[in-house]
Amino acid sequence: MDELTPCLAAPAGASCDHFRDEISDVESLRSLLQAFVAGVGDDPAPTASGVFVVFHNLVTSNVALEFTDPARHNYYCATEAMQKLSRSLVPEADKVVLSLPLGLDADRFPGFGAHRLVKCTVR
């Protein structure tokens, strides 16, 4: 973390090259959270469930397998997460349409697009 923190403030430079994916993920998460808080014009803000799916996938990607059960080290697509909620906790959660505000590229968000962690399609 001590090496990553300065790279978040100033990502250019050879010492930050190996954090390229993490920096991109943090910037994407920031933009999603800003859209969640502020909304984007008439476009609806992302849902808390959608934000949670993205956050879960990013956190999971940064937990070393030595600290977790590999069977529980899973990435989820937003649609799949809602289906699992529907079966276990929230009836009809699978009918909720999770989407991103216009202008946000789904591929930047693990759980919505063709991200390097998990390949998904927004329905």
mmCIF file of the C-alpha atoms, coordinates in Angstrom:
data_MODEL
# 
_entry.id   MODEL 
# 
loop_
_atom_site.group_PDB 
_atom_site.id 
_atom_site.type_symbol 
_atom_site.label_atom_id 
_atom_site.label_alt_id 
_atom_site.label_comp_id 
_atom_site.label_asym_id 
_atom_site.label_entity_id 
_atom_site.label_seq_id 
_atom_site.pdbx_PDB_ins_code 
_atom_site.Cartn_x 
_atom_site.Cartn_y 
_atom_site.Cartn_z 
_atom_site.occupancy 
_atom_site.B_iso_or_equiv 
_atom_site.pdbx_formal_charge 
_atom_site.auth_seq_id 
_atom_site.auth_comp_id 
_atom_site.auth_asym_id 
_atom_site.auth_atom_id 
_atom_site.pdbx_PDB_model_num 
ATOM 1   C CA . MET A 1 1   ? 0.000   0.000   0.000   1.00 0.00 ? 1   MET A CA 1 
ATOM 2   C CA . ASP A 1 2   ? 2.884   2.341   0.739   1.00 0.00 ? 2   ASP A CA 1 
ATOM 3   C CA . GLU A 1 3   ? 4.018   2.005   -2.887  1.00 0.00 ? 3   GLU A CA 1 
ATOM 4   C CA . LEU A 1 4   ? 0.525   2.375   -4.393  1.00 0.00 ? 4   LEU A CA 1 
ATOM 5   C CA . THR A 1 5   ? -0.601  5.502   -2.528  1.00 0.00 ? 5   THR A CA 1 
ATOM 6   C CA . PRO A 1 6   ? 1.799   7.948   -4.252  1.00 0.00 ? 6   PRO A CA 1 
ATOM 7   C CA . CYS A 1 7   ? 0.880   6.412   -7.615  1.00 0.00 ? 7   CYS A CA 1 
ATOM 8   C CA . LEU A 1 8   ? -2.785  7.250   -7.066  1.00 0.00 ? 8   LEU A CA 1 
ATOM 9   C CA . ALA A 1 9   ? -1.863  10.925  -6.750  1.00 0.00 ? 9   ALA A CA 1 
ATOM 10  C CA . ALA A 1 10  ? 0.575   10.962  -9.694  1.00 0.00 ? 10  ALA A CA 1 
ATOM 11  C CA . PRO A 1 11  ? 0.274   7.771   -11.782 1.00 0.00 ? 11  PRO A CA 1 
ATOM 12  C CA . ALA A 1 12  ? 2.896   8.691   -14.377 1.00 0.00 ? 12  ALA A CA 1 
ATOM 13  C CA . GLY A 1 13  ? 6.350   7.242   -13.913 1.00 0.00 ? 13  GLY A CA 1 
ATOM 14  C CA . ALA A 1 14  ? 8.149   3.941   -14.163 1.00 0.00 ? 14  ALA A CA 1 
ATOM 15  C CA . SER A 1 15  ? 7.739   3.181   -10.448 1.00 0.00 ? 15  SER A CA 1 
ATOM 16  C CA . CYS A 1 16  ? 3.961   3.056   -10.958 1.00 0.00 ? 16  CYS A CA 1 
ATOM 17  C CA . ASP A 1 17  ? 3.873   0.916   -14.106 1.00 0.00 ? 17  ASP A CA 1 
ATOM 18  C CA . HIS A 1 18  ? 3.232   -2.325  -12.208 1.00 0.00 ? 18  HIS A CA 1 
ATOM 19  C CA . PHE A 1 19  ? 0.171   -0.711  -10.563 1.00 0.00 ? 19  PHE A CA 1 
ATOM 20  C CA . ARG A 1 20  ? -1.421  0.296   -13.887 1.00 0.00 ? 20  ARG A CA 1 
ATOM 21  C CA . ASP A 1 21  ? -4.442  -2.013  -13.507 1.00 0.00 ? 21  ASP A CA 1 
ATOM 22  C CA . GLU A 1 22  ? -5.028  -1.093  -9.859  1.00 0.00 ? 22  GLU A CA 1 
ATOM 23  C CA . ILE A 1 23  ? -4.798  2.635   -10.623 1.00 0.00 ? 23  ILE A CA 1 
ATOM 24  C CA . SER A 1 24  ? -7.275  2.257   -13.477 1.00 0.00 ? 24  SER A CA 1 
ATOM 25  C CA . ASP A 1 25  ? -9.635  0.298   -11.199 1.00 0.00 ? 25  ASP A CA 1 
ATOM 26  C CA . VAL A 1 26  ? -9.462  2.940   -8.455  1.00 0.00 ? 26  VAL A CA 1 
ATOM 27  C CA . GLU A 1 27  ? -10.143 5.727   -10.964 1.00 0.00 ? 27  GLU A CA 1 
ATOM 28  C CA . SER A 1 28  ? -13.092 3.764   -12.355 1.00 0.00 ? 28  SER A CA 1 
ATOM 29  C CA . LEU A 1 29  ? -14.485 3.111   -8.883  1.00 0.00 ? 29  LEU A CA 1 
ATOM 30  C CA . ARG A 1 30  ? -14.174 6.809   -8.054  1.00 0.00 ? 30  ARG A CA 1 
ATOM 31  C CA . SER A 1 31  ? -16.142 7.756   -11.168 1.00 0.00 ? 31  SER A CA 1 
ATOM 32  C CA . LEU A 1 32  ? -18.826 5.181   -10.343 1.00 0.00 ? 32  LEU A CA 1 
ATOM 33  C CA . LEU A 1 33  ? -19.136 6.457   -6.773  1.00 0.00 ? 33  LEU A CA 1 
ATOM 34  C CA . GLN A 1 34  ? -19.340 10.053  -8.011  1.00 0.00 ? 34  GLN A CA 1 
ATOM 35  C CA . ALA A 1 35  ? -22.136 9.040   -10.383 1.00 0.00 ? 35  ALA A CA 1 
ATOM 36  C CA . PHE A 1 36  ? -23.827 7.181   -7.527  1.00 0.00 ? 36  PHE A CA 1 
ATOM 37  C CA . VAL A 1 37  ? -23.758 10.237  -5.277  1.00 0.00 ? 37  VAL A CA 1 
ATOM 38  C CA . ALA A 1 38  ? -24.494 12.929  -7.848  1.00 0.00 ? 38  ALA A CA 1 
ATOM 39  C CA . GLY A 1 39  ? -26.364 11.223  -10.643 1.00 0.00 ? 39  GLY A CA 1 
ATOM 40  C CA . VAL A 1 40  ? -25.650 12.268  -14.214 1.00 0.00 ? 40  VAL A CA 1 
ATOM 41  C CA . GLY A 1 41  ? -28.259 14.664  -15.579 1.00 0.00 ? 41  GLY A CA 1 
ATOM 42  C CA . ASP A 1 42  ? -31.534 12.876  -16.231 1.00 0.00 ? 42  ASP A CA 1 
ATOM 43  C CA . ASP A 1 43  ? -29.773 9.536   -16.258 1.00 0.00 ? 43  ASP A CA 1 
ATOM 44  C CA . PRO A 1 44  ? -30.428 7.514   -13.097 1.00 0.00 ? 44  PRO A CA 1 
ATOM 45  C CA . ALA A 1 45  ? -27.558 6.967   -10.703 1.00 0.00 ? 45  ALA A CA 1 
ATOM 46  C CA . PRO A 1 46  ? -26.127 3.457   -10.463 1.00 0.00 ? 46  PRO A CA 1 
ATOM 47  C CA . THR A 1 47  ? -27.842 1.289   -7.860  1.00 0.00 ? 47  THR A CA 1 
ATOM 48  C CA . ALA A 1 48  ? -26.217 0.402   -4.560  1.00 0.00 ? 48  ALA A CA 1 
ATOM 49  C CA . SER A 1 49  ? -26.317 -3.239  -5.672  1.00 0.00 ? 49  SER A CA 1 
ATOM 50  C CA . GLY A 1 50  ? -24.366 -2.413  -8.811  1.00 0.00 ? 50  GLY A CA 1 
ATOM 51  C CA . VAL A 1 51  ? -21.776 -0.449  -6.857  1.00 0.00 ? 51  VAL A CA 1 
ATOM 52  C CA . PHE A 1 52  ? -21.484 -3.330  -4.392  1.00 0.00 ? 52  PHE A CA 1 
ATOM 53  C CA . VAL A 1 53  ? -20.837 -5.872  -7.185  1.00 0.00 ? 53  VAL A CA 1 
ATOM 54  C CA . VAL A 1 54  ? -18.033 -3.736  -8.628  1.00 0.00 ? 54  VAL A CA 1 
ATOM 55  C CA . PHE A 1 55  ? -16.555 -3.123  -5.173  1.00 0.00 ? 55  PHE A CA 1 
ATOM 56  C CA . HIS A 1 56  ? -16.744 -6.830  -4.286  1.00 0.00 ? 56  HIS A CA 1 
ATOM 57  C CA . ASN A 1 57  ? -14.890 -7.790  -7.467  1.00 0.00 ? 57  ASN A CA 1 
ATOM 58  C CA . LEU A 1 58  ? -12.165 -5.196  -6.903  1.00 0.00 ? 58  LEU A CA 1 
ATOM 59  C CA . VAL A 1 59  ? -11.649 -6.199  -3.268  1.00 0.00 ? 59  VAL A CA 1 
ATOM 60  C CA . THR A 1 60  ? -11.613 -9.892  -4.201  1.00 0.00 ? 60  THR A CA 1 
ATOM 61  C CA . SER A 1 61  ? -8.927  -9.227  -6.807  1.00 0.00 ? 61  SER A CA 1 
ATOM 62  C CA . ASN A 1 62  ? -6.670  -7.755  -4.127  1.00 0.00 ? 62  ASN A CA 1 
ATOM 63  C CA . VAL A 1 63  ? -6.988  -10.507 -1.515  1.00 0.00 ? 63  VAL A CA 1 
ATOM 64  C CA . ALA A 1 64  ? -4.181  -13.020 -1.915  1.00 0.00 ? 64  ALA A CA 1 
ATOM 65  C CA . LEU A 1 65  ? -5.348  -16.618 -2.219  1.00 0.00 ? 65  LEU A CA 1 
ATOM 66  C CA . GLU A 1 66  ? -3.247  -17.531 0.807   1.00 0.00 ? 66  GLU A CA 1 
ATOM 67  C CA . PHE A 1 67  ? -5.651  -15.479 2.948   1.00 0.00 ? 67  PHE A CA 1 
ATOM 68  C CA . THR A 1 68  ? -8.908  -16.934 1.662   1.00 0.00 ? 68  THR A CA 1 
ATOM 69  C CA . ASP A 1 69  ? -10.551 -20.177 0.663   1.00 0.00 ? 69  ASP A CA 1 
ATOM 70  C CA . PRO A 1 70  ? -10.030 -20.489 -3.130  1.00 0.00 ? 70  PRO A CA 1 
ATOM 71  C CA . ALA A 1 71  ? -13.597 -21.769 -3.459  1.00 0.00 ? 71  ALA A CA 1 
ATOM 72  C CA . ARG A 1 72  ? -14.807 -18.408 -2.141  1.00 0.00 ? 72  ARG A CA 1 
ATOM 73  C CA . HIS A 1 73  ? -12.497 -16.267 -4.295  1.00 0.00 ? 73  HIS A CA 1 
ATOM 74  C CA . ASN A 1 74  ? -15.200 -15.518 -6.868  1.00 0.00 ? 74  ASN A CA 1 
ATOM 75  C CA . TYR A 1 75  ? -15.978 -12.670 -9.216  1.00 0.00 ? 75  TYR A CA 1 
ATOM 76  C CA . TYR A 1 76  ? -19.586 -11.928 -10.150 1.00 0.00 ? 76  TYR A CA 1 
ATOM 77  C CA . CYS A 1 77  ? -21.427 -10.276 -12.981 1.00 0.00 ? 77  CYS A CA 1 
ATOM 78  C CA . ALA A 1 78  ? -24.147 -7.878  -11.825 1.00 0.00 ? 78  ALA A CA 1 
ATOM 79  C CA . THR A 1 79  ? -26.879 -10.015 -13.378 1.00 0.00 ? 79  THR A CA 1 
ATOM 80  C CA . GLU A 1 80  ? -25.546 -13.167 -11.713 1.00 0.00 ? 80  GLU A CA 1 
ATOM 81  C CA . ALA A 1 81  ? -25.329 -11.423 -8.326  1.00 0.00 ? 81  ALA A CA 1 
ATOM 82  C CA . MET A 1 82  ? -28.958 -10.342 -8.564  1.00 0.00 ? 82  MET A CA 1 
ATOM 83  C CA . GLN A 1 83  ? -30.004 -13.885 -9.474  1.00 0.00 ? 83  GLN A CA 1 
ATOM 84  C CA . LYS A 1 84  ? -28.184 -15.242 -6.420  1.00 0.00 ? 84  LYS A CA 1 
ATOM 85  C CA . LEU A 1 85  ? -29.848 -12.623 -4.204  1.00 0.00 ? 85  LEU A CA 1 
ATOM 86  C CA . SER A 1 86  ? -33.225 -13.579 -5.608  1.00 0.00 ? 86  SER A CA 1 
ATOM 87  C CA . ARG A 1 87  ? -32.691 -17.231 -4.732  1.00 0.00 ? 87  ARG A CA 1 
ATOM 88  C CA . SER A 1 88  ? -31.380 -16.599 -1.237  1.00 0.00 ? 88  SER A CA 1 
ATOM 89  C CA . LEU A 1 89  ? -32.488 -13.269 0.203   1.00 0.00 ? 89  LEU A CA 1 
ATOM 90  C CA . VAL A 1 90  ? -34.550 -10.960 -1.954  1.00 0.00 ? 90  VAL A CA 1 
ATOM 91  C CA . PRO A 1 91  ? -37.466 -12.371 -3.922  1.00 0.00 ? 91  PRO A CA 1 
ATOM 92  C CA . GLU A 1 92  ? -37.631 -10.928 -7.439  1.00 0.00 ? 92  GLU A CA 1 
ATOM 93  C CA . ALA A 1 93  ? -34.190 -9.294  -7.163  1.00 0.00 ? 93  ALA A CA 1 
ATOM 94  C CA . ASP A 1 94  ? -33.376 -10.918 -10.482 1.00 0.00 ? 94  ASP A CA 1 
ATOM 95  C CA . LYS A 1 95  ? -35.988 -8.672  -12.103 1.00 0.00 ? 95  LYS A CA 1 
ATOM 96  C CA . VAL A 1 96  ? -34.029 -5.558  -11.114 1.00 0.00 ? 96  VAL A CA 1 
ATOM 97  C CA . VAL A 1 97  ? -32.130 -4.154  -14.083 1.00 0.00 ? 97  VAL A CA 1 
ATOM 98  C CA . LEU A 1 98  ? -28.671 -3.010  -13.073 1.00 0.00 ? 98  LEU A CA 1 
ATOM 99  C CA . SER A 1 99  ? -27.101 -0.583  -15.472 1.00 0.00 ? 99  SER A CA 1 
ATOM 100 C CA . LEU A 1 100 ? -24.535 2.159   -15.564 1.00 0.00 ? 100 LEU A CA 1 
ATOM 101 C CA . PRO A 1 101 ? -25.234 5.820   -16.290 1.00 0.00 ? 101 PRO A CA 1 
ATOM 102 C CA . LEU A 1 102 ? -24.703 6.950   -19.860 1.00 0.00 ? 102 LEU A CA 1 
ATOM 103 C CA . GLY A 1 103 ? -21.155 7.979   -20.508 1.00 0.00 ? 103 GLY A CA 1 
ATOM 104 C CA . LEU A 1 104 ? -19.594 5.331   -18.258 1.00 0.00 ? 104 LEU A CA 1 
ATOM 105 C CA . ASP A 1 105 ? -17.812 2.578   -20.183 1.00 0.00 ? 105 ASP A CA 1 
ATOM 106 C CA . ALA A 1 106 ? -19.052 -0.786  -18.841 1.00 0.00 ? 106 ALA A CA 1 
ATOM 107 C CA . ASP A 1 107 ? -15.701 -2.418  -19.610 1.00 0.00 ? 107 ASP A CA 1 
ATOM 108 C CA . ARG A 1 108 ? -14.089 -0.317  -16.872 1.00 0.00 ? 108 ARG A CA 1 
ATOM 109 C CA . PHE A 1 109 ? -16.265 -1.957  -14.206 1.00 0.00 ? 109 PHE A CA 1 
ATOM 110 C CA . PRO A 1 110 ? -15.849 -5.608  -13.184 1.00 0.00 ? 110 PRO A CA 1 
ATOM 111 C CA . GLY A 1 111 ? -19.367 -6.983  -13.092 1.00 0.00 ? 111 GLY A CA 1 
ATOM 112 C CA . PHE A 1 112 ? -20.783 -4.977  -15.998 1.00 0.00 ? 112 PHE A CA 1 
ATOM 113 C CA . GLY A 1 113 ? -18.517 -5.245  -19.027 1.00 0.00 ? 113 GLY A CA 1 
ATOM 114 C CA . ALA A 1 114 ? -15.562 -7.087  -20.485 1.00 0.00 ? 114 ALA A CA 1 
ATOM 115 C CA . HIS A 1 115 ? -13.207 -6.217  -17.615 1.00 0.00 ? 115 HIS A CA 1 
ATOM 116 C CA . ARG A 1 116 ? -9.930  -8.111  -17.130 1.00 0.00 ? 116 ARG A CA 1 
ATOM 117 C CA . LEU A 1 117 ? -11.264 -9.710  -13.898 1.00 0.00 ? 117 LEU A CA 1 
ATOM 118 C CA . VAL A 1 118 ? -14.614 -10.962 -15.158 1.00 0.00 ? 118 VAL A CA 1 
ATOM 119 C CA . LYS A 1 119 ? -16.271 -10.800 -18.574 1.00 0.00 ? 119 LYS A CA 1 
ATOM 120 C CA . CYS A 1 120 ? -19.895 -9.697  -18.293 1.00 0.00 ? 120 CYS A CA 1 
ATOM 121 C CA . THR A 1 121 ? -22.573 -8.127  -20.414 1.00 0.00 ? 121 THR A CA 1 
ATOM 122 C CA . VAL A 1 122 ? -25.101 -5.620  -19.157 1.00 0.00 ? 122 VAL A CA 1 
ATOM 123 C CA . ARG A 1 123 ? -28.616 -6.775  -19.893 1.00 0.00 ? 123 ARG A CA 1 
# 
